[in-house]
Amino acid sequence: MIVRIRGRALPDGEYVDLYADGDRWTTDPVPGADLVAEGWLLPGLVDAHTHPGAEEPGDPMDEEILRADLHRHVDAGVTMIRSPGLPGEPPEWFGAEPGLPRAVHAGPWIAQHGQFFDGWGRRATHAELPVFAAAQAKRTGWAKIIADWRVGDEPVPSDVMAAVVEAVHAVGGRVAVHSQHAAGGEAAVAAGVDSIEHGMWLDTGFLPEMAAGGTALTPTLSVFRSSLVAAREREDNPWKRWYVGGAEAHPALVVAAAEAGVTILAGTDSRPHGRVGVEIRALAEAGLRPHDALAAGSWAAREYLGLPGLVPGAPADAVVYAEDPRADLEQLEHPVAVVLRGVRVR
C-alpha cells in the first residue's frame, strides 16, 4: 500500500497533502496511493528519554521485552526514541526494524565506581571517563554520563566533565548527562554537554548559558510528579528533604528553562512504555503553552535529533488526530493513524 495523508500539519497548521514515496514524504501525487487518514498531522511523537528492554533496574537486556516496549511506543504514536542508556548493547534490528520506532542510543550508562544501579552500565575512573565516553559515542553517536547519584555522593568533577565533552565532540558525538543535584548540574552546564537528563536542583542562573550553548533539558517531569506523594509520606531524612524539595521545585524550573529559550525534550523514563502523552500533558500543566509542550514531544524533539518535519524529502513518519491536539492534549491518547517509514502501523 502507498500511503497518503492530508490535513493541517503542525507546527504551522498549514494544509498539506502528502504521499509516501518509500520512506520519504512528497507532495507529488503517487499513482495507486490510498488516503489512509486525514485530520491534524504531527511528524510523529518522540520519547527522548526511555530505557526499553528490561523490567527492573539492573536486569539484563531481554529482546522479547524490548520488542514489547517498542510496540507500546508505536501504539502511542511514537515514531522516534532516544535511549540515553540501555541495559546492554541492543540487537542490530534496534532502531531499524519495520514497524518499530527509529532510535538513537548511548549504549550502557557510564558511571563512577560505587554509583548507579548494580548490573547496569560501566564503571570508570576519572581518567577513563573521557575514553569510555568517546568510544561509545563513536559507535552510536551518544554517550551517557551519570554526573551524580545518591545524597552525599561526590559528583563527577567539572574538569573531568569538560574532558568528557571535549573527547566526545572530537569524534562527532553528543553527551547526555544524568543530574539530580546542584553540583552535577553546574558541572554539566559549564562543560557544555548536549543534554541534561532530569535536571532536578539545577540552578536557574545557568539557564541562559544552556540556551546559548544549545544544551537541552529533558525534565522527565511526570516521573517526579507521580512519585512525590509517596516521598512526602516517608519519615524525615536527608533523602526525603532532597527529593521532595527538588521535585516540588521542578515544574517551575522547567517553565523557567522554556522561557529562557532552553530546548525542552519530552521523556518518560518509566514503565510501562508508550506514555509520552502523559509527559507532554505534565509539561503543559506545569505552565508551558500546549503548543510548546507538544513541540517537546514532536517537531522540536525531532529537529534536535536531526529529523525534519512534514515536508517533502522528510522521513515518512506521522501521527494523525481527528482534532487539533493543542486544544485538547487528551487527543494524544487517541490517534486516528500512525505512519512509520511510509507504512501505516496503526
C-alpha positions as CSV (number, residue, x, y, z in Angstrom):
1,M,0.0,0.0,0.0
2,I,1.2,3.5,-0.9
3,V,0.2,5.8,1.9
4,R,-1.4,9.2,1.5
5,I,-2.3,11.6,4.4
6,R,-3.7,15.1,4.3
7,G,-4.8,17.8,6.7
8,R,-3.4,20.6,8.9
9,A,0.2,20.0,9.6
10,L,1.8,21.2,12.9
11,P,3.5,23.3,14.0
12,D,2.2,25.8,11.4
13,G,-1.2,24.4,10.9
14,E,-0.9,24.7,7.1
15,Y,-2.9,22.3,4.9
16,V,-0.7,19.6,3.3
17,D,-1.4,16.6,1.1
18,L,1.4,14.1,1.4
19,Y,2.3,10.9,-0.3
20,A,4.9,8.3,1.0
21,D,7.4,7.6,-1.7
22,G,9.1,4.8,0.1
23,D,10.4,6.3,3.3
24,R,10.1,9.9,2.2
25,W,7.2,12.3,2.0
26,T,6.4,14.0,-1.3
27,T,3.7,16.4,-2.4
28,D,3.9,14.9,-5.9
29,P,0.9,12.5,-6.4
30,V,2.0,8.9,-6.4
31,P,-0.1,6.6,-8.5
32,G,-2.1,4.0,-6.6
33,A,-1.8,5.8,-3.3
34,D,-4.5,5.2,-0.7
35,L,-5.7,8.0,1.5
36,V,-5.3,6.3,4.9
37,A,-6.1,9.3,7.2
38,E,-6.9,13.0,7.3
39,G,-7.1,15.4,10.2
40,W,-4.4,17.2,12.2
41,L,-1.0,15.9,11.4
42,L,2.2,15.7,13.5
43,P,5.5,14.4,12.3
44,G,5.4,11.6,14.8
45,L,5.8,11.8,18.5
46,V,9.3,11.4,20.2
47,D,10.2,10.0,23.6
48,A,13.6,11.4,24.2
49,H,14.3,9.6,27.4
50,T,13.3,5.9,27.5
51,H,15.1,2.8,28.6
52,P,13.4,-0.2,27.0
53,G,14.4,-3.8,27.3
54,A,14.3,-4.7,31.0
55,E,11.6,-4.9,33.6
56,E,13.7,-3.8,36.6
57,P,16.8,-1.7,37.2
58,G,19.8,-4.0,36.9
59,D,18.1,-6.6,34.8
60,P,19.9,-7.7,31.6
61,M,18.6,-6.7,28.1
62,D,15.8,-9.0,27.1
63,E,14.9,-8.9,23.3
64,E,11.3,-10.0,23.9
65,I,10.7,-7.3,26.5
66,L,12.5,-4.8,24.2
67,R,10.1,-5.6,21.3
68,A,7.1,-5.3,23.5
69,D,8.3,-2.0,24.9
70,L,8.9,-0.6,21.4
71,H,5.4,-1.7,20.2
72,R,3.9,0.2,23.1
73,H,5.7,3.3,21.9
74,V,4.4,2.9,18.4
75,D,0.8,2.3,19.6
76,A,1.1,5.7,21.4
77,G,2.2,7.4,18.2
78,V,5.9,7.5,18.9
79,T,8.0,7.1,15.8
80,M,11.3,8.1,17.2
81,I,13.0,7.4,20.6
82,R,16.3,8.4,22.2
83,S,17.6,5.9,24.8
84,P,20.2,7.7,26.9
85,G,21.3,4.5,28.5
86,L,20.3,0.8,27.8
87,P,20.5,-2.4,29.8
88,G,23.1,-3.7,27.3
89,E,24.1,-3.3,23.7
90,P,21.0,-3.5,21.6
91,P,20.4,-6.0,18.8
92,E,21.2,-5.0,15.2
93,W,17.5,-4.5,14.4
94,F,17.0,-1.9,17.1
95,G,16.0,1.4,15.5
96,A,15.8,-0.1,12.0
97,E,13.2,-2.8,12.0
98,P,9.9,-2.1,10.1
99,G,7.0,-1.4,12.5
100,L,9.3,-0.3,15.4
101,P,10.5,3.3,16.1
102,R,13.5,4.9,14.8
103,A,16.1,5.2,17.6
104,V,19.3,6.7,18.7
105,H,21.0,5.5,21.9
106,A,24.0,5.9,24.1
107,G,24.7,2.2,24.9
108,P,25.2,1.4,28.6
109,W,25.4,4.2,31.1
110,I,28.9,5.3,32.2
111,A,29.2,6.0,35.9
112,Q,31.8,6.5,38.6
113,H,32.7,3.5,40.8
114,G,30.2,2.9,43.6
115,Q,27.4,4.7,41.9
116,F,24.4,3.8,39.8
117,F,22.3,0.6,39.6
118,D,24.2,-2.7,40.2
119,G,24.2,-4.7,36.9
120,W,23.7,-1.7,34.7
121,G,26.3,0.4,32.9
122,R,30.0,0.6,33.0
123,R,32.1,2.0,35.9
124,A,35.1,4.2,35.1
125,T,37.8,6.1,36.9
126,H,38.1,9.8,36.2
127,A,40.9,9.2,33.8
128,E,38.8,6.5,32.0
129,L,35.5,8.5,31.7
130,P,36.5,10.6,28.6
131,V,38.0,7.5,26.9
132,F,34.9,5.3,27.5
133,A,32.5,8.1,26.5
134,A,34.3,8.9,23.3
135,A,34.5,5.2,22.3
136,Q,30.7,4.8,22.9
137,A,29.8,8.0,21.1
138,K,32.0,7.0,18.1
139,R,29.9,3.7,17.9
140,T,26.4,5.1,18.4
141,G,26.5,8.9,18.3
142,W,25.8,9.4,22.1
143,A,27.3,8.7,25.4
144,K,25.5,8.9,28.8
145,I,27.3,10.0,31.9
146,I,25.9,9.7,35.5
147,A,27.1,13.0,36.8
148,D,25.7,12.5,40.4
149,W,23.8,9.8,42.2
150,R,22.9,9.4,45.9
151,V,22.7,12.2,48.5
152,G,26.3,12.6,49.8
153,D,28.0,11.1,46.7
154,E,30.7,13.0,45.0
155,P,29.6,14.2,41.6
156,V,31.8,14.0,38.5
157,P,34.3,16.9,38.8
158,S,33.9,19.8,36.5
159,D,37.3,19.3,34.8
160,V,36.5,15.6,34.2
161,M,33.1,16.5,32.7
162,A,34.8,19.1,30.4
163,A,37.3,16.4,29.3
164,V,34.4,14.1,28.5
165,V,32.6,16.6,26.4
166,E,35.8,17.5,24.5
167,A,36.6,13.9,23.8
168,V,33.0,13.1,22.6
169,H,32.7,16.1,20.5
170,A,36.0,15.4,18.9
171,V,34.6,12.1,17.4
172,G,31.4,13.9,16.3
173,G,29.2,12.6,19.2
174,R,26.9,14.1,21.8
175,V,26.8,13.8,25.6
176,A,23.7,13.3,27.7
177,V,24.2,13.7,31.5
178,H,22.1,12.4,34.4
179,S,21.9,15.0,37.0
180,Q,19.7,15.5,40.1
181,H,21.9,17.5,42.3
182,A,23.1,21.1,42.0
183,A,26.8,20.4,41.7
184,G,26.3,17.8,38.9
185,G,24.1,20.2,37.0
186,E,26.6,23.0,37.4
187,A,29.5,20.8,36.1
188,A,27.3,19.7,33.1
189,V,26.4,23.2,32.1
190,A,29.9,24.5,32.5
191,A,31.2,21.6,30.3
192,G,28.7,22.3,27.5
193,V,27.0,19.0,27.5
194,D,24.4,18.4,24.8
195,S,21.5,17.4,27.2
196,I,20.8,17.3,30.9
197,E,18.5,14.5,31.9
198,H,16.2,15.2,34.8
199,G,18.0,18.4,36.0
200,M,16.5,18.4,39.4
201,W,18.0,21.1,41.6
202,L,19.5,22.8,38.6
203,D,20.4,26.4,39.4
204,T,18.1,28.7,37.2
205,G,21.0,31.1,36.9
206,F,22.6,28.7,34.4
207,L,19.6,28.6,32.1
208,P,20.8,31.4,29.8
209,E,24.1,29.6,29.4
210,M,22.3,26.4,28.5
211,A,20.1,28.2,25.9
212,A,23.1,30.0,24.3
213,G,25.1,26.7,24.2
214,G,22.4,24.5,22.9
215,T,22.1,22.3,26.0
216,A,18.7,20.7,26.1
217,L,16.8,19.8,29.2
218,T,14.8,16.5,29.4
219,P,13.0,17.0,32.8
220,T,11.1,13.7,33.0
221,L,8.5,15.7,34.9
222,S,5.7,13.2,35.1
223,V,8.0,10.7,36.9
224,F,8.8,13.1,39.7
225,R,5.1,14.2,40.0
226,S,3.9,10.6,40.3
227,S,6.4,9.7,43.0
228,L,6.1,12.9,45.0
229,V,3.1,11.7,47.1
230,A,4.8,8.6,48.4
231,A,8.0,10.6,49.0
232,R,6.2,13.1,51.2
233,E,4.9,10.3,53.4
234,R,8.3,9.0,54.3
235,E,10.0,9.7,57.6
236,D,12.1,12.8,57.6
237,N,15.7,12.2,56.5
238,P,18.2,13.8,54.1
239,W,17.0,11.8,51.1
240,K,13.4,12.9,51.7
241,R,14.4,16.6,52.0
242,W,16.4,16.3,48.8
243,Y,13.8,14.5,46.8
244,V,10.7,16.4,47.9
245,G,12.4,19.8,47.7
246,G,13.7,19.1,44.2
247,A,10.5,17.5,42.9
248,E,8.3,20.3,44.2
249,A,10.5,22.9,42.6
250,H,10.9,21.0,39.3
251,P,7.8,22.3,37.4
252,A,8.8,26.0,38.0
253,L,12.4,25.1,36.8
254,V,11.0,23.6,33.6
255,V,8.9,26.7,32.9
256,A,11.8,29.0,33.6
257,A,14.0,26.9,31.2
258,A,11.5,27.2,28.4
259,E,11.1,30.9,29.0
260,A,14.9,31.3,28.8
261,G,15.0,29.6,25.4
262,V,16.3,26.2,26.5
263,T,15.2,23.3,24.3
264,I,12.8,21.1,26.3
265,L,12.5,17.4,25.4
266,A,9.7,15.2,26.5
267,G,11.0,11.9,28.0
268,T,9.1,9.4,30.1
269,D,11.9,7.4,32.0
270,S,9.2,5.0,33.2
271,R,7.3,1.7,32.7
272,P,5.0,0.9,31.1
273,H,6.3,2.4,27.9
274,G,4.2,4.4,25.5
275,R,3.3,7.2,28.0
276,V,4.8,10.2,26.2
277,G,1.4,11.8,26.2
278,V,1.4,11.8,30.0
279,E,4.8,13.7,29.9
280,I,3.5,16.2,27.4
281,R,0.5,16.9,29.5
282,A,2.7,17.3,32.6
283,L,4.7,19.9,30.8
284,A,1.6,21.8,29.9
285,E,0.2,21.5,33.5
286,A,3.5,22.9,34.8
287,G,2.9,26.0,32.7
288,L,4.2,25.5,29.2
289,R,1.9,26.5,26.4
290,P,0.2,23.4,25.0
291,H,1.9,24.3,21.6
292,D,5.4,24.2,23.3
293,A,4.6,21.1,25.4
294,L,3.6,19.3,22.2
295,A,6.7,20.6,20.4
296,A,8.9,19.0,23.2
297,G,7.4,15.6,22.2
298,S,7.2,16.1,18.5
299,W,8.6,18.5,16.0
300,A,11.1,20.3,18.2
301,A,12.5,17.0,19.5
302,R,12.7,15.6,16.0
303,E,14.7,18.7,14.9
304,Y,17.0,18.3,17.9
305,L,17.6,14.7,16.8
306,G,18.2,15.6,13.2
307,L,14.8,14.7,11.6
308,P,12.8,17.3,9.7
309,G,9.0,17.5,9.9
310,L,6.2,17.1,7.5
311,V,8.0,18.5,4.4
312,P,9.0,16.9,1.1
313,G,12.0,14.7,1.4
314,A,11.5,14.2,5.2
315,P,11.3,10.7,6.6
316,A,7.7,9.4,6.1
317,D,6.5,9.4,9.8
318,A,3.3,10.9,11.0
319,V,0.6,10.6,13.6
320,V,-2.9,11.9,12.7
321,Y,-5.6,13.1,15.1
322,A,-9.2,14.0,14.5
323,E,-8.9,17.4,16.2
324,D,-6.1,19.8,17.0
325,P,-4.3,18.2,19.9
326,R,-3.1,21.6,21.2
327,A,-6.7,22.4,22.1
328,D,-7.1,19.1,24.0
329,L,-3.9,17.2,24.8
330,E,-6.0,14.2,25.7
331,Q,-6.2,13.7,21.9
332,L,-2.7,12.2,22.2
333,E,-4.3,9.1,23.6
334,H,-6.5,8.6,20.5
335,P,-4.5,8.8,17.2
336,V,-6.5,8.2,14.1
337,A,-3.5,6.7,12.4
338,V,0.3,6.2,12.9
339,V,2.6,6.1,9.9
340,L,6.1,4.9,10.3
341,R,8.7,4.7,7.4
342,G,5.9,5.2,4.9
343,V,3.7,2.3,6.3
344,R,0.5,2.7,8.3
345,V,1.3,0.8,11.5
346,R,-1.8,1.7,13.5
